[in-house]
Amino acid sequence: MIENCTGRLLVATPMLEDPTFHRAVVLVLDHDEDGALGVVLNRTSSVPARDAAAPWTDLVCEPPVVFGGGPVEPDAVVALGRTAARVGAEHGDVLDEHVRLVDLSADPVLQQLELETVRLFAGYAGWAPGQLEGEVVQGAWFVVDAAPGDVFTDDPVGLWHEVLRRQPGDLALLATFPDDPTMN
């Protein structure tokens, strides 16, 4: 059994063949005996954020689009917010001391007092009980710590490379792994 991954990143290994998660970086929002769920941090879409959550547009960070959070419930919108001050469990679902889930039904004007920025995700990634653990053991995912800027990066396309590049040892070398190794 792998340790609890809540708040950590799943980085797709080059061997992961599922095109949905090719070079994906997933922030795990919840992981327990009932399974796991997270959002893909590096899949932008062409849908403007204002089309998904117009009242929140002023808080959405660059790029101001809805991200493809994952294949589960793609019509549902998940929002993550960054706070300037440290937040505790009394503020709801906290992923680290500055990142939390945002209730999009709340008043965004009031939330602006607490939130610096918001990122929107269409859908999420989900795993049944034991499924994520099995995929990690099979070598589909690297489980690594998230850095403060990962969720709200202004370079989502380069996030897979960036996350791997900062890892210790041989794992950092995979950041240079070509998209198509047969073309190397």
NUFILO-72220 format. One record per residue: residue number from 1; x, y, z of N, C-alpha, C in turn. Coordinates in steps of 0.1 Angstrom, whole numbers, always signed. Layout:
N
[atom NUM,[X,Y,Z],[X,Y,Z],[X,Y,Z]]
...
//
This chain:
184
[atom 1,[+8,-12,+0],[+0,+0,+0],[+9,+12,+0]]
[atom 2,[+6,+22,-9],[+13,+34,-9],[+8,+43,+2]]
[atom 3,[+15,+53,+6],[+11,+63,+16],[+0,+72,+10]]
[atom 4,[-7,+79,+19],[-18,+88,+15],[-12,+98,+5]]
[atom 5,[-18,+100,-6],[-13,+110,-16],[-20,+123,-16]]
[atom 6,[-30,+125,-7],[-37,+138,-7],[-27,+150,-6]]
[atom 7,[-29,+159,-15],[-20,+171,-16],[-7,+169,-23]]
[atom 8,[-5,+157,-28],[+8,+154,-36],[+5,+153,-51]]
[atom 9,[+15,+152,-59],[+14,+151,-73],[+16,+137,-78]]
[atom 10,[+8,+133,-88],[+10,+121,-96],[+15,+126,-109]]
[atom 11,[+27,+121,-113],[+33,+125,-125],[+34,+113,-134]]
[atom 12,[+27,+114,-146],[+27,+102,-155],[+41,+98,-159]]
[atom 13,[+44,+86,-158],[+56,+81,-163],[+56,+80,-178]]
[atom 14,[+67,+80,-185],[+67,+79,-199],[+61,+66,-204]]
[atom 15,[+60,+56,-195],[+54,+43,-199],[+39,+43,-198]]
[atom 16,[+33,+53,-193],[+18,+53,-191],[+12,+55,-205]]
[atom 17,[+5,+45,-210],[+0,+45,-224],[-14,+51,-226]]
[atom 18,[-21,+54,-215],[-34,+60,-216],[-33,+74,-222]]
[atom 19,[-38,+77,-233],[-37,+90,-239],[-43,+101,-231]]
[atom 20,[-53,+98,-223],[-59,+108,-214],[-49,+114,-204]]
[atom 21,[-39,+105,-200],[-30,+110,-190],[-15,+110,-195]]
[atom 22,[-13,+111,-208],[+0,+112,-214],[+7,+125,-208]]
[atom 23,[+18,+123,-201],[+25,+134,-195],[+17,+143,-186]]
[atom 24,[+7,+137,-180],[-2,+145,-170],[+5,+147,-157]]
[atom 25,[+2,+158,-151],[+5,+161,-137],[-8,+163,-130]]
[atom 26,[-11,+154,-120],[-23,+154,-113],[-21,+158,-98]]
[atom 27,[-29,+167,-94],[-29,+171,-79],[-39,+162,-73]]
[atom 28,[-36,+154,-63],[-45,+145,-56],[-53,+153,-46]]
[atom 29,[-66,+154,-48],[-74,+162,-39],[-79,+154,-27]]
[atom 30,[-80,+141,-29],[-85,+132,-18],[-80,+118,-21]]
[atom 31,[-75,+111,-11],[-70,+97,-12],[-73,+90,+1]]
[atom 32,[-81,+80,+1],[-84,+72,+13],[-88,+58,+9]]
[atom 33,[-93,+50,+18],[-97,+37,+15],[-108,+35,+5]]
[atom 34,[-115,+46,+2],[-126,+46,-8],[-121,+49,-22]]
[atom 35,[-109,+52,-23],[-103,+56,-37],[-96,+69,-36]]
[atom 36,[-95,+75,-48],[-87,+87,-49],[-94,+96,-60]]
[atom 37,[-92,+109,-59],[-96,+118,-69],[-86,+130,-70]]
[atom 38,[-85,+135,-82],[-76,+147,-83],[-79,+154,-96]]
[atom 39,[-71,+164,-99],[-73,+172,-111],[-60,+173,-119]]
[atom 40,[-61,+172,-132],[-49,+173,-141],[-46,+188,-142]]
[atom 41,[-34,+192,-138],[-29,+206,-137],[-24,+211,-150]]
[atom 42,[-21,+203,-160],[-14,+208,-172],[-22,+205,-185]]
[atom 43,[-35,+206,-184],[-43,+204,-196],[-52,+216,-198]]
[atom 44,[-48,+226,-206],[-56,+238,-208],[-67,+234,-219]]
[atom 45,[-77,+242,-219],[-88,+240,-229],[-89,+253,-237]]
[atom 46,[-98,+254,-246],[-101,+266,-253],[-113,+273,-247]]
[atom 47,[-118,+268,-236],[-130,+274,-230],[-126,+285,-221]]
[atom 48,[-131,+297,-223],[-127,+308,-214],[-134,+306,-201]]
[atom 49,[-126,+310,-190],[-131,+308,-177],[-145,+315,-175]]
[atom 50,[-147,+326,-181],[-159,+334,-180],[-171,+326,-185]]
[atom 51,[-169,+316,-194],[-180,+308,-198],[-185,+297,-188]]
[atom 52,[-175,+294,-179],[-178,+283,-169],[-183,+289,-156]]
[atom 53,[-177,+301,-152],[-180,+306,-139],[-178,+322,-140]]
[atom 54,[-187,+328,-147],[-186,+342,-150],[-183,+351,-137]]
[atom 55,[-190,+349,-126],[-188,+357,-115],[-174,+357,-109]]
[atom 56,[-167,+346,-112],[-153,+344,-107],[-142,+349,-116]]
[atom 57,[-146,+354,-128],[-136,+358,-138],[-124,+367,-133]]
[atom 58,[-128,+376,-124],[-117,+385,-119],[-107,+378,-111]]
[atom 59,[-110,+367,-105],[-100,+360,-97],[-93,+349,-104]]
[atom 60,[-97,+346,-117],[-90,+335,-124],[-76,+339,-128]]
[atom 61,[-67,+330,-126],[-53,+333,-130],[-50,+330,-145]]
[atom 62,[-39,+334,-149],[-34,+332,-163],[-30,+317,-165]]
[atom 63,[-33,+311,-175],[-42,+315,-186],[-56,+314,-181]]
[atom 64,[-65,+324,-185],[-78,+325,-180],[-88,+315,-187]]
[atom 65,[-85,+302,-187],[-93,+292,-194],[-97,+282,-183]]
[atom 66,[-106,+273,-187],[-109,+261,-179],[-100,+250,-183]]
[atom 67,[-94,+244,-173],[-85,+233,-175],[-92,+220,-176]]
[atom 68,[-87,+210,-183],[-93,+197,-184],[-89,+189,-172]]
[atom 69,[-97,+189,-161],[-93,+183,-149],[-93,+168,-149]]
[atom 70,[-100,+162,-158],[-100,+148,-159],[-112,+142,-166]]
[atom 71,[-112,+129,-169],[-123,+124,-177],[-136,+121,-169]]
[atom 72,[-136,+122,-156],[-148,+120,-148],[-157,+132,-147]]
[atom 73,[-169,+132,-150],[-179,+143,-149],[-173,+156,-155]]
[atom 74,[-170,+155,-168],[-164,+167,-175],[-173,+179,-175]]
[atom 75,[-186,+178,-172],[-194,+190,-171],[-194,+196,-157]]
[atom 76,[-188,+190,-148],[-187,+196,-134],[-175,+205,-134]]
[atom 77,[-175,+216,-126],[-164,+225,-125],[-159,+224,-111]]
[atom 78,[-146,+221,-110],[-139,+221,-97],[-130,+233,-97]]
[atom 79,[-130,+240,-86],[-121,+252,-84],[-112,+251,-73]]
[atom 80,[-99,+255,-75],[-89,+256,-65],[-85,+271,-63]]
[atom 81,[-83,+275,-51],[-79,+288,-48],[-67,+289,-40]]
[atom 82,[-59,+300,-43],[-47,+303,-35],[-50,+314,-26]]
[atom 83,[-46,+312,-13],[-48,+323,-3],[-34,+329,+0]]
[atom 84,[-35,+342,+4],[-22,+349,+8],[-19,+344,+22]]
[atom 85,[-28,+343,+31],[-26,+339,+45],[-28,+324,+45]]
[atom 86,[-21,+318,+55],[-23,+303,+58],[-37,+301,+62]]
[atom 87,[-42,+290,+57],[-56,+286,+60],[-56,+273,+67]]
[atom 88,[-65,+271,+76],[-66,+259,+84],[-79,+251,+79]]
[atom 89,[-81,+240,+86],[-92,+231,+82],[-105,+237,+84]]
[atom 90,[-106,+248,+93],[-119,+255,+95],[-124,+262,+82]]
[atom 91,[-115,+263,+72],[-119,+270,+59],[-123,+260,+49]]
[atom 92,[-126,+248,+52],[-130,+238,+43],[-119,+229,+38]]
[atom 93,[-120,+224,+26],[-111,+214,+21],[-97,+221,+18]]
[atom 94,[-87,+219,+26],[-74,+225,+25],[-65,+215,+19]]
[atom 95,[-57,+218,+9],[-48,+209,+3],[-34,+212,+8]]
[atom 96,[-30,+224,+11],[-18,+227,+18],[-21,+241,+24]]
[atom 97,[-12,+247,+30],[-15,+259,+38],[-19,+271,+30]]
[atom 98,[-18,+270,+17],[-22,+282,+9],[-32,+278,-3]]
[atom 99,[-35,+265,-4],[-44,+260,-15],[-56,+253,-9]]
[atom 100,[-68,+256,-14],[-80,+250,-9],[-90,+249,-21]]
[atom 101,[-99,+240,-19],[-111,+239,-28],[-119,+251,-26]]
[atom 102,[-125,+256,-37],[-134,+268,-36],[-148,+264,-39]]
[atom 103,[-157,+269,-31],[-171,+267,-34],[-176,+277,-43]]
[atom 104,[-179,+274,-56],[-183,+283,-66],[-197,+289,-64]]
[atom 105,[-204,+283,-55],[-218,+289,-51],[-217,+300,-41]]
[atom 106,[-205,+302,-36],[-203,+313,-26],[-201,+326,-34]]
[atom 107,[-202,+337,-27],[-201,+350,-32],[-187,+353,-36]]
[atom 108,[-183,+355,-48],[-169,+357,-52],[-164,+371,-46]]
[atom 109,[-172,+380,-44],[-168,+393,-39],[-163,+391,-24]]
[atom 110,[-170,+383,-17],[-166,+380,-3],[-153,+372,-3]]
[atom 111,[-152,+362,-12],[-141,+354,-13],[-128,+361,-17]]
[atom 112,[-130,+372,-24],[-118,+380,-28],[-110,+385,-17]]
[atom 113,[-117,+387,-5],[-110,+391,+7],[-99,+381,+11]]
[atom 114,[-102,+368,+8],[-93,+357,+13],[-85,+351,+1]]
[atom 115,[-90,+351,-11],[-83,+344,-22],[-75,+354,-30]]
[atom 116,[-63,+350,-34],[-55,+357,-44],[-59,+354,-58]]
[atom 117,[-62,+341,-60],[-64,+337,-74],[-72,+323,-74]]
[atom 118,[-78,+320,-85],[-86,+308,-86],[-82,+301,-100]]
[atom 119,[-82,+288,-100],[-81,+280,-112],[-93,+271,-113]]
[atom 120,[-98,+270,-125],[-110,+262,-128],[-107,+249,-136]]
[atom 121,[-113,+238,-132],[-111,+225,-139],[-124,+219,-143]]
[atom 122,[-125,+215,-155],[-137,+207,-159],[-135,+192,-157]]
[atom 123,[-142,+187,-148],[-141,+173,-145],[-129,+170,-135]]
[atom 124,[-127,+157,-133],[-116,+153,-124],[-112,+139,-128]]
[atom 125,[-101,+135,-122],[-96,+121,-124],[-100,+113,-111]]
[atom 126,[-105,+101,-113],[-109,+93,-102],[-104,+79,-103]]
[atom 127,[-101,+73,-91],[-97,+59,-90],[-105,+52,-80]]
[atom 128,[-109,+40,-82],[-116,+31,-73],[-107,+27,-62]]
[atom 129,[-112,+21,-51],[-104,+16,-40],[-93,+7,-45]]
[atom 130,[-81,+10,-42],[-69,+2,-46],[-64,+4,-60]]
[atom 131,[-72,+11,-68],[-68,+13,-82],[-55,+21,-84]]
[atom 132,[-55,+32,-77],[-43,+41,-78],[-31,+34,-73]]
[atom 133,[-32,+27,-61],[-21,+20,-56],[-15,+10,-66]]
[atom 134,[-24,+3,-73],[-20,-7,-83],[-13,+0,-95]]
[atom 135,[-18,+11,-99],[-12,+19,-110],[+2,+24,-106]]
[atom 136,[+4,+28,-94],[+17,+32,-89],[+27,+20,-89]]
[atom 137,[+22,+9,-83],[+31,-3,-83],[+35,-7,-97]]
[atom 138,[+26,-6,-106],[+28,-10,-120],[+37,-1,-128]]
[atom 139,[+40,+11,-122],[+49,+20,-128],[+43,+31,-137]]
[atom 140,[+30,+33,-135],[+23,+43,-143],[+25,+57,-138]]
[atom 141,[+27,+59,-125],[+28,+72,-119],[+40,+73,-109]]
[atom 142,[+46,+85,-109],[+55,+88,-99],[+47,+97,-89]]
[atom 143,[+49,+94,-76],[+43,+102,-66],[+53,+112,-60]]
[atom 144,[+51,+125,-61],[+61,+134,-57],[+54,+146,-49]]
[atom 145,[+62,+153,-42],[+56,+165,-35],[+53,+176,-45]]
[atom 146,[+43,+183,-42],[+39,+195,-49],[+47,+207,-45]]
[atom 147,[+50,+216,-54],[+57,+229,-50],[+46,+239,-50]]
[atom 148,[+49,+250,-43],[+38,+261,-42],[+33,+266,-55]]
[atom 149,[+40,+267,-65],[+35,+272,-78],[+29,+263,-87]]
[atom 150,[+29,+250,-84],[+24,+240,-94],[+10,+242,-98]]
[atom 151,[+1,+244,-89],[-14,+244,-92],[-17,+256,-100]]
[atom 152,[-10,+268,-98],[-13,+280,-105],[-2,+284,-115]]
[atom 153,[+5,+275,-120],[+16,+278,-129],[+11,+285,-142]]
[atom 154,[+19,+295,-146],[+16,+302,-159],[+21,+295,-171]]
[atom 155,[+28,+283,-169],[+33,+275,-180],[+28,+261,-178]]
[atom 156,[+15,+258,-179],[+10,+244,-177],[+16,+234,-187]]
[atom 157,[+19,+238,-199],[+25,+229,-209],[+39,+224,-205]]
[atom 158,[+46,+232,-198],[+60,+228,-193],[+60,+222,-179]]
[atom 159,[+48,+220,-173],[+48,+215,-159],[+53,+201,-157]]
[atom 160,[+50,+192,-166],[+55,+178,-165],[+71,+179,-165]]
[atom 161,[+77,+186,-174],[+91,+187,-174],[+97,+194,-162]]
[atom 162,[+90,+204,-157],[+95,+212,-146],[+94,+203,-133]]
[atom 163,[+83,+196,-131],[+82,+188,-119],[+93,+177,-119]]
[atom 164,[+95,+170,-130],[+105,+160,-131],[+119,+166,-129]]
[atom 165,[+122,+177,-135],[+135,+183,-135],[+139,+186,-120]]
[atom 166,[+130,+189,-111],[+134,+193,-98],[+135,+181,-88]]
[atom 167,[+132,+169,-93],[+133,+157,-85],[+148,+152,-83]]
[atom 168,[+151,+145,-72],[+164,+141,-70],[+168,+129,-79]]
[atom 169,[+181,+128,-81],[+186,+116,-88],[+182,+114,-102]]
[atom 170,[+180,+101,-106],[+177,+97,-119],[+163,+102,-124]]
[atom 171,[+154,+104,-115],[+141,+108,-118],[+142,+122,-126]]
[atom 172,[+151,+130,-123],[+153,+143,-130],[+156,+141,-145]]
[atom 173,[+163,+130,-147],[+167,+127,-161],[+155,+125,-170]]
[atom 174,[+144,+120,-165],[+132,+117,-173],[+126,+130,-179]]
[atom 175,[+129,+141,-173],[+124,+154,-178],[+128,+156,-193]]
[atom 176,[+139,+149,-197],[+144,+151,-211],[+139,+139,-220]]
[atom 177,[+131,+130,-214],[+126,+119,-222],[+118,+124,-234]]
[atom 178,[+121,+120,-246],[+114,+125,-258],[+99,+120,-259]]
[atom 179,[+91,+128,-265],[+77,+124,-267],[+76,+111,-274]]
[atom 180,[+84,+109,-284],[+84,+97,-292],[+98,+91,-292]]
[atom 181,[+101,+81,-283],[+115,+76,-282],[+120,+70,-295]]
[atom 182,[+111,+66,-303],[+116,+60,-316],[+122,+70,-325]]
[atom 183,[+119,+83,-323],[+124,+94,-331],[+138,+99,-325]]
[atom 184,[+143,+93,-315],[+155,+98,-308],[+167,+93,-316]]
//
